[in-house]
Amino acid sequence: MLATLGEVPSGPGWAVEWKWDGQRVIATVRDGECRLLSRNGNEATNSFPELAEALSGAFRGRDGIVDGEVVALDDRGRPSFAWIKTPIRNNTEAIVIGWVDGTGWVDGTGIARDWVGSLLLGAYDDDHRLVYIGHVGTGFTTADRRALRQQLTQIERPTSPLATAAPARDARGAHYVEPRLVGDVEYREYTGGSLRHPSWKGLRDDKTADEVDLLGRH
């Protein structure tokens, strides 16, 4: 169970253990296959394949659930902080289908709403319908935001080019554009029809929008 911060307890009935400083996972073994989930329900099996394999064998054909902490130990068997977190980043092309203005002031040099705050992105599905794949608001320099605003204003349109509307939380206050510009985007995962932790890498001039398919199809 989760520990809570507090004073050192006194009296009988207490035991002491290390603060493990690892990653909590729940391991579910069914029919000889082990699946690992993080404490917030995200898939973690691919992060610790050797652990999933070991637990699958340890249950010897039985089903079960184990809740525990995945840790790295030093040469004295103590939990170590040697952990090195290296996020896996993927790249994809995406069609710029609109932008949302920034808010507030940027670097004291101008009003952010006059520049691009984030870009709305799309790609073509198997039926060549333009569908929404998420929005990106990081990875831009100040010059990028200014230049993109100037480019996008020239191809602005009154309606969305998407086959189905983007989620209201992303499209609030959006300016839509003709789907002509293609950008390169780095991201962690693509789940639920939206990019996770995307970062803008720049425009591409070696691809047309018609060539940009949904992730996993190009």
C-alpha positions as CSV (number, residue, x, y, z in Angstrom):
1,M,0.0,0.0,0.0
2,L,1.1,3.6,-0.5
3,A,3.1,5.1,2.3
4,T,2.2,8.6,3.6
5,L,4.6,11.2,5.0
6,G,4.6,11.5,8.7
7,E,6.6,11.4,12.0
8,V,8.5,8.3,13.1
9,P,5.9,6.2,14.9
10,S,6.6,4.9,18.4
11,G,5.2,2.0,20.4
12,P,4.6,-1.7,19.5
13,G,3.1,-2.9,16.3
14,W,5.3,-1.0,13.8
15,A,7.9,-2.3,11.4
16,V,10.4,-0.5,9.2
17,E,11.3,-1.0,5.5
18,W,13.3,0.8,2.9
19,K,11.7,3.6,0.9
20,W,12.0,1.7,-2.4
21,D,11.9,4.6,-4.8
22,G,10.9,2.5,-7.8
23,Q,7.8,2.2,-10.0
24,R,4.7,0.7,-8.6
25,V,3.0,-1.9,-10.9
26,I,0.2,-4.4,-10.7
27,A,1.0,-7.7,-12.4
28,T,-2.0,-9.8,-13.5
29,V,-1.2,-13.3,-14.7
30,R,-3.9,-15.2,-16.6
31,D,-3.5,-18.4,-18.7
32,G,0.3,-18.1,-18.3
33,E,0.5,-14.5,-19.7
34,C,1.5,-11.6,-17.5
35,R,0.4,-8.0,-18.0
36,L,1.8,-5.1,-16.0
37,L,-0.1,-1.9,-15.3
38,S,1.2,1.3,-13.7
39,R,-0.7,2.7,-10.7
40,N,-2.7,5.0,-13.0
41,G,-3.7,2.1,-15.3
42,N,-1.2,2.6,-18.1
43,E,0.3,-0.4,-19.9
44,A,3.8,-1.1,-18.5
45,T,4.5,-4.7,-19.8
46,N,6.8,-3.5,-22.6
47,S,8.8,-1.5,-20.1
48,F,9.7,-4.6,-18.0
49,P,9.5,-7.6,-20.3
50,E,11.9,-9.6,-18.3
51,L,9.7,-9.1,-15.2
52,A,6.6,-10.2,-17.0
53,E,8.3,-13.3,-18.3
54,A,9.6,-14.2,-14.8
55,L,6.2,-13.8,-13.2
56,S,4.5,-15.8,-15.9
57,G,6.8,-18.7,-15.0
58,A,6.6,-18.2,-11.2
59,F,2.8,-18.7,-11.1
60,R,3.2,-22.2,-12.7
61,G,0.0,-22.1,-14.6
62,R,-2.0,-20.5,-11.9
63,D,-3.8,-17.1,-12.2
64,G,-3.0,-14.3,-9.8
65,I,-2.4,-10.7,-9.1
66,V,0.7,-9.1,-7.5
67,D,0.9,-5.5,-6.4
68,G,4.5,-4.3,-5.9
69,E,7.3,-1.9,-6.6
70,V,9.8,-2.4,-9.4
71,V,13.2,-1.4,-8.1
72,A,16.9,-1.4,-9.0
73,L,19.2,-2.6,-6.2
74,D,22.9,-1.8,-5.7
75,D,25.6,-4.4,-5.0
76,R,24.6,-4.4,-1.3
77,G,20.9,-5.1,-2.0
78,R,19.7,-1.6,-1.2
79,P,17.3,0.3,-3.4
80,S,19.3,2.6,-5.7
81,F,18.4,5.8,-7.4
82,A,21.1,4.3,-10.8
83,W,17.8,4.4,-12.5
84,I,18.1,6.1,-15.9
85,K,14.9,7.2,-17.5
86,T,15.1,7.5,-21.3
87,P,11.8,8.3,-22.9
88,I,11.1,6.6,-26.2
89,R,10.3,9.3,-28.8
90,N,8.7,8.6,-32.1
91,N,8.4,10.8,-35.2
92,T,5.5,11.3,-37.6
93,E,4.4,13.7,-40.3
94,A,1.2,15.6,-39.7
95,I,-1.0,18.1,-41.6
96,V,-1.5,21.5,-40.0
97,I,-5.3,22.0,-40.1
98,G,-5.4,25.1,-37.8
99,W,-4.0,27.0,-34.9
100,V,-5.0,28.4,-31.5
101,D,-3.7,31.8,-30.4
102,G,-1.4,32.1,-27.5
103,T,-2.3,33.9,-24.3
104,G,-0.5,36.5,-22.3
105,W,2.9,38.0,-23.1
106,V,5.9,36.3,-24.4
107,D,9.4,37.3,-23.3
108,G,8.1,40.9,-22.9
109,T,8.4,41.3,-26.6
110,G,4.8,41.0,-27.7
111,I,1.3,39.7,-27.1
112,A,1.2,35.9,-27.5
113,R,-2.3,36.0,-29.0
114,D,-0.7,37.6,-32.1
115,W,1.4,34.4,-32.5
116,V,0.7,30.7,-32.7
117,G,0.0,29.2,-29.3
118,S,-0.6,25.6,-30.6
119,L,-1.2,23.8,-33.9
120,L,-4.1,21.5,-34.6
121,L,-3.0,18.4,-36.6
122,G,-4.6,15.9,-38.9
123,A,-3.9,13.0,-41.2
124,Y,-5.7,10.9,-43.8
125,D,-7.4,7.7,-42.8
126,D,-7.8,4.6,-45.1
127,D,-10.9,6.2,-46.8
128,H,-8.8,9.4,-47.4
129,R,-10.8,11.4,-44.9
130,L,-8.9,14.0,-43.0
131,V,-9.1,13.1,-39.3
132,Y,-7.8,14.8,-36.1
133,I,-4.7,13.4,-34.4
134,G,-4.0,16.0,-31.7
135,H,-2.5,19.4,-31.1
136,V,1.1,20.5,-30.4
137,G,2.1,23.5,-28.3
138,T,5.8,22.9,-27.5
139,G,9.0,22.8,-29.5
140,F,8.5,26.2,-31.1
141,T,10.9,29.1,-30.9
142,T,9.6,32.6,-30.7
143,A,10.6,33.1,-34.4
144,D,8.7,29.9,-35.3
145,R,5.5,31.1,-33.7
146,R,5.7,34.4,-35.5
147,A,6.5,32.9,-38.9
148,L,3.9,30.2,-38.7
149,R,1.2,32.8,-37.8
150,Q,2.1,34.7,-41.0
151,Q,2.0,31.6,-43.2
152,L,-1.2,30.3,-41.7
153,T,-3.1,33.6,-42.0
154,Q,-2.6,33.4,-45.7
155,I,-4.4,30.1,-46.0
156,E,-7.0,30.6,-43.3
157,R,-10.5,29.3,-44.0
158,P,-13.9,29.8,-42.2
159,T,-14.6,26.1,-41.5
160,S,-12.8,23.0,-40.4
161,P,-11.3,20.8,-43.1
162,L,-11.7,17.7,-40.9
163,A,-14.2,15.0,-41.7
164,T,-15.2,15.0,-38.0
165,A,-14.9,17.9,-35.7
166,A,-11.9,18.0,-33.3
167,P,-12.6,17.8,-29.6
168,A,-14.1,21.0,-28.2
169,R,-11.4,21.3,-25.6
170,D,-8.7,21.5,-28.3
171,A,-10.6,23.5,-30.9
172,R,-11.9,26.3,-28.7
173,G,-11.0,29.5,-30.4
174,A,-9.3,27.7,-33.3
175,H,-8.5,29.3,-36.6
176,Y,-8.7,26.7,-39.5
177,V,-6.6,26.6,-42.6
178,E,-6.5,24.8,-45.9
179,P,-4.7,21.5,-45.3
180,R,-1.5,22.2,-47.2
181,L,1.3,22.5,-44.8
182,V,3.1,19.3,-43.5
183,G,5.1,19.3,-40.3
184,D,7.4,16.9,-38.4
185,V,6.2,16.0,-34.9
186,E,8.0,14.0,-32.2
187,Y,5.7,12.2,-29.7
188,R,5.6,9.5,-27.0
189,E,2.5,7.5,-27.9
190,Y,-0.5,7.6,-30.2
191,T,-3.5,6.4,-28.2
192,G,-7.2,7.2,-28.3
193,G,-6.9,9.1,-31.6
194,S,-4.5,11.7,-30.1
195,L,-0.7,12.2,-29.9
196,R,0.7,12.1,-26.3
197,H,3.5,14.6,-25.4
198,P,4.0,15.9,-28.9
199,S,6.8,18.4,-29.7
200,W,7.0,20.4,-32.9
201,K,10.2,19.9,-35.1
202,G,9.4,22.0,-38.0
203,L,7.8,22.2,-41.4
204,R,8.6,19.8,-44.2
205,D,8.8,20.6,-47.9
206,D,9.5,17.1,-49.1
207,K,6.0,15.8,-48.6
208,T,2.5,16.9,-49.7
209,A,-0.5,16.8,-47.5
210,D,-2.0,14.0,-49.6
211,E,0.9,11.7,-48.7
212,V,0.3,12.0,-44.9
213,D,-1.6,8.9,-43.6
214,L,-2.6,8.0,-40.1
215,L,0.2,6.8,-37.8
216,G,1.2,3.3,-38.4
217,R,0.1,3.4,-42.1
218,H,3.2,5.1,-43.6
